[in-house]
Amino acid sequence: MREAAFVKQNKDKWTTFESVLAKKTEIDPNKLSDLYIEITDHLSYAKTFYPGSNTSFFLNALASEAHQKIYKTKKESKNRIISFWKTEFPTLFYFHQRELLISFLVFAFFTMVGAFSAANEGDFVRSFLGDGYVNMTLENIEKNDPMAVYKQQGEFHMFLGITINNIKVAIMAFIYGILVGVGSLFIMMQNGIMLGSFQYMFYEKGLLWESARTIWIHGTIEISVIIIAGCAGLVLAKGILFPDTYSRLESFKKGTINGLKIMLATVPFFIIAGFLEGYVTRHTEMPDWLAILIIASSLALIVFYFVIYPYKLHKQNKYA
């Protein structure tokens, strides 16, 4: 990008930032910090492509002034952890709803592919889930306890094992984003096919409702956060593919940091999903209304925190 075009594109932001710094009234340290990060990104870009230019000198002076003011006024919150989940992450995640949608659509599409393949290819389920798992499930069905797999281990060991395994899958979905997003989408494809073929296996045996009411007690949150981890991988990939006004290296760093923040935000939800699978799902005798209540509450929690709340927070900040 030519220097004149770069200046024209960002001049309004710099002017706004100058006016904010010139105010004698107290400034919200968090808002000032966000502006400072953007200015330093622009400074890095200018130093890379326009070294020694007036633009570089100007941005350097602006960033220096901002740095002094931020570290004079900014006080680290005593509730840093709470503020991350309450404001920092939802504010960030608003800008990554597109990546979330792509991750969800890919997962949903391959779930249908998995079910279709299982319906039309007799050995597909065995080839994908393995003979051992399928045989064990069929034996449980014959014993009139199709969901017995969730009762084989003790509660704590199952909770711990499932939580660790799910976090591993999520980390893979994120890290594979470095393969320009293809790796993350592959994880979505793999897990979607697994889910679709698994559910069809129970449908074929006339146990779709029995399996769904049981599996989705923990699966609602578990599957949702795996999709969100796929979103984190796409955020990383976006930093590589679409640097915008940043250098590709700076854009990659920004994408990585944002992706890591998304991953961090999923950890409590993986713990909740693991707890539900270890301690609650095994109670297949629970009434349908209770299972439905847990599933509906889990879905509402995910949709609110990852979709509705970021939108509401962005709207409030925009008109604040």
C-alpha positions in Angstrom: 0.0 0.0 0.0 1.3 3.5 -0.9 2.1 5.7 2.1 -0.5 8.3 1.0 -3.2 5.7 0.9 -2.1 4.3 4.3 -2.4 7.8 5.8 -5.7 8.5 4.2 -7.1 5.2 5.4 -6.1 5.7 9.1 -6.0 9.5 9.5 -9.3 9.7 11.2 -8.3 7.2 13.8 -5.1 9.0 14.5 -6.9 12.3 14.8 -9.4 10.8 17.2 -6.5 9.3 19.3 -4.8 12.7 19.4 -8.0 14.4 20.7 -8.4 11.7 23.3 -4.8 12.2 24.6 -5.4 16.0 24.6 -8.3 15.8 27.0 -7.6 16.9 30.5 -10.4 14.8 32.0 -10.0 11.2 33.2 -9.9 8.6 30.4 -11.1 5.1 30.7 -7.7 3.2 30.8 -9.1 0.2 29.0 -10.4 2.2 26.1 -7.1 4.1 25.9 -5.3 0.8 26.0 -7.3 -0.5 23.0 -6.5 2.7 21.0 -2.8 2.4 22.0 -2.6 -1.2 20.7 -4.0 -0.1 17.3 -1.6 2.8 17.0 1.4 0.6 17.8 0.2 -1.8 15.1 0.1 1.1 12.7 3.6 2.2 13.8 5.0 -1.2 13.3 3.5 -1.3 9.8 4.9 2.2 9.0 8.4 1.2 10.2 8.3 -1.8 8.0 7.1 -0.2 4.8 7.9 3.5 5.2 11.1 3.6 7.3 12.3 7.1 8.1 9.1 8.7 6.8 7.2 11.5 8.4 4.4 9.0 9.0 6.7 6.8 11.1 8.0 9.8 13.1 4.4 11.0 13.8 3.2 7.6 14.9 6.2 7.0 17.0 5.6 10.3 18.9 1.9 9.5 19.3 2.6 6.1 20.6 5.3 7.4 23.0 2.9 10.0 24.4 0.2 7.4 24.8 2.5 5.0 26.5 3.4 7.5 29.2 -0.2 8.4 29.8 -1.4 4.8 30.0 1.2 3.7 32.5 0.5 6.8 34.6 -3.2 6.2 34.7 -3.9 2.5 34.1 -4.4 0.5 37.3 -4.6 -3.2 36.9 -7.9 -4.5 38.1 -8.0 -6.6 41.2 -10.6 -8.7 39.4 -8.5 -9.2 36.2 -9.8 -12.8 35.8 -13.4 -11.7 36.2 -13.0 -8.8 33.8 -11.6 -11.0 31.1 -14.7 -13.2 30.9 -17.1 -10.3 31.7 -15.9 -7.7 29.2 -12.5 -8.3 27.5 -13.3 -11.6 25.8 -17.0 -10.9 24.8 -15.8 -7.5 23.3 -13.2 -9.3 21.3 -15.4 -12.2 20.2 -18.0 -9.9 18.7 -15.6 -9.3 15.8 -15.2 -13.0 15.2 -18.8 -14.1 14.7 -18.1 -14.8 11.0 -15.4 -17.3 11.8 -17.7 -18.9 14.4 -20.5 -19.2 11.8 -18.1 -20.8 9.3 -16.9 -23.3 11.9 -20.5 -24.2 12.8 -21.6 -24.6 9.2 -18.7 -26.9 8.4 -19.4 -29.0 11.5 -23.1 -29.2 10.8 -22.6 -30.1 7.1 -20.3 -33.0 7.9 -22.6 -34.2 10.7 -25.2 -34.7 7.9 -22.5 -36.3 5.7 -21.7 -38.7 8.5 -25.4 -39.7 9.0 -25.9 -40.0 5.2 -22.8 -42.1 4.8 -23.9 -44.4 7.7 -27.3 -44.8 6.1 -25.9 -45.8 2.7 -22.7 -47.7 3.5 -23.2 -50.7 5.8 -19.6 -50.7 7.1 -19.2 -46.9 7.4 -19.9 -46.7 11.1 -17.5 -49.5 11.9 -14.8 -48.0 9.7 -15.1 -44.7 11.4 -15.9 -45.5 15.0 -14.0 -48.8 15.2 -15.2 -52.4 15.6 -14.5 -52.4 19.4 -16.8 -49.5 20.1 -19.6 -50.6 17.8 -19.6 -54.2 19.2 -19.6 -52.8 22.8 -22.6 -50.6 21.9 -24.5 -53.4 20.3 -23.9 -55.6 23.4 -25.2 -52.8 25.6 -28.3 -52.5 23.4 -29.0 -56.2 23.8 -28.7 -55.8 27.6 -31.4 -53.0 27.4 -28.8 -50.5 28.6 -27.7 -48.7 25.4 -26.0 -45.8 27.2 -24.0 -48.1 29.6 -20.8 -46.7 28.2 -21.2 -43.7 30.4 -21.3 -45.9 33.5 -18.2 -47.9 33.0 -15.8 -45.6 34.9 -16.0 -43.8 38.2 -17.4 -40.3 38.1 -14.1 -38.4 38.9 -11.9 -40.5 36.5 -14.4 -40.1 33.7 -14.8 -36.4 34.4 -11.0 -35.8 34.4 -10.3 -38.1 31.3 -13.1 -36.6 29.2 -12.2 -33.0 30.1 -8.5 -33.5 29.2 -9.4 -35.3 26.0 -11.8 -32.5 24.9 -9.2 -29.8 25.6 -6.7 -31.8 23.5 -9.1 -31.9 20.6 -9.8 -28.1 21.0 -6.0 -27.3 21.1 -5.6 -29.3 17.9 -8.4 -27.4 16.2 -6.7 -24.1 17.2 -3.1 -25.0 16.4 -4.1 -26.5 13.0 -5.3 -23.1 12.1 -1.7 -22.4 11.1 -2.3 -24.5 8.0 -4.3 -21.5 6.7 -7.5 -22.8 8.4 -7.6 -26.1 6.5 -6.4 -28.0 9.6 -9.1 -26.5 11.8 -11.8 -27.3 9.3 -10.5 -30.8 9.0 -11.0 -31.3 12.8 -14.6 -29.9 12.4 -15.1 -32.4 9.5 -13.8 -35.3 11.5 -15.9 -34.6 14.6 -19.0 -33.8 12.6 -18.8 -37.1 10.7 -18.2 -39.0 14.0 -21.3 -37.4 15.6 -23.5 -38.0 12.5 -22.6 -41.6 12.1 -22.8 -42.2 15.9 -26.3 -40.8 16.1 -27.5 -42.7 13.0 -26.3 -46.0 14.5 -28.8 -45.4 17.4 -31.5 -44.2 14.9 -31.2 -47.4 13.0 -31.8 -49.4 16.2 -34.9 -47.3 17.0 -33.0 -45.5 19.9 -32.5 -42.0 18.5 -34.4 -40.3 21.3 -32.8 -42.4 24.0 -29.4 -41.6 22.7 -30.0 -37.9 22.0 -31.6 -37.2 25.5 -28.5 -38.8 27.1 -25.6 -37.7 24.9 -26.7 -34.1 24.5 -26.8 -33.6 28.3 -23.0 -33.1 28.1 -22.7 -32.9 24.3 -24.5 -29.5 24.0 -21.6 -27.7 25.7 -18.9 -30.1 24.6 -19.7 -29.9 20.9 -20.3 -26.1 21.1 -16.9 -25.4 22.5 -15.2 -27.7 20.0 -16.8 -25.6 17.3 -15.6 -22.4 19.1 -12.1 -23.9 19.2 -12.4 -24.3 15.4 -13.4 -20.6 15.3 -10.1 -19.8 17.2 -8.2 -21.7 14.5 -9.8 -19.7 11.8 -9.0 -16.5 13.6 -5.3 -17.6 13.6 -5.6 -18.4 9.9 -7.2 -15.0 9.2 -4.2 -13.4 10.7 -2.0 -15.2 8.2 -4.2 -14.8 5.1 -5.6 -11.3 5.5 -3.0 -8.9 7.1 -5.0 -5.7 6.2 -2.8 -2.7 7.0 -0.5 -4.7 9.2 2.7 -6.5 8.2 2.0 -10.2 7.8 4.1 -11.0 10.9 2.2 -8.5 13.1 -1.1 -9.7 11.7 -0.1 -13.3 12.5 0.8 -12.3 16.1 -2.5 -10.5 16.5 -4.4 -13.5 15.2 -2.5 -15.9 17.5 -3.2 -13.7 20.6 -6.9 -13.4 19.7 -7.2 -17.1 19.1 -5.5 -17.9 22.4 -7.9 -15.6 24.2 -10.8 -17.5 22.6 -9.3 -20.8 23.7 -8.8 -19.5 27.2 -12.5 -18.6 27.3 -13.6 -22.1 26.5 -11.8 -23.8 29.4 -14.5 -23.3 32.0 -17.1 -24.7 29.5 -15.0 -27.8 28.9 -14.9 -28.4 32.6 -18.6 -28.0 32.8 -19.1 -30.5 29.9 -16.7 -32.9 31.6 -18.5 -32.6 34.9 -21.9 -33.3 33.2 -20.5 -36.3 31.3 -18.8 -37.8 34.4 -21.5 -37.1 37.0 -24.8 -36.5 35.3 -25.0 -38.3 31.9 -24.7 -41.7 33.6 -28.1 -41.3 35.2 -30.1 -42.5 32.2 -33.0 -43.2 34.5 -33.6 -39.5 35.0 -37.0 -38.2 33.6 -37.2 -36.7 30.2 -38.1 -33.3 31.5 -35.0 -33.0 33.5 -32.7 -34.1 30.6 -34.5 -31.6 28.4 -34.1 -28.8 31.0 -30.3 -29.5 31.2 -29.9 -29.5 27.5 -32.0 -26.4 27.0 -30.1 -24.5 29.8 -26.8 -25.5 28.3 -27.8 -24.3 24.8 -29.1 -21.1 26.2 -25.8 -20.5 28.1 -23.7 -21.0 25.0 -25.9 -18.9 22.7 -26.1 -16.1 25.2 -22.4 -15.9 26.2 -20.9 -16.4 22.7 -23.4 -14.7 20.5 -26.0 -12.5 22.3 -23.8 -11.0 25.0 -20.9 -9.9 22.7 -23.5 -8.2 20.5 -25.1 -6.4 23.5 -21.8 -5.4 24.9 -20.6 -4.0 21.6 -23.8 -2.1 21.2 -23.4 -0.6 24.7 -19.8 0.4 24.0 -20.7 1.9 20.7 -23.2 4.3 22.1 -21.5 4.9 25.4 
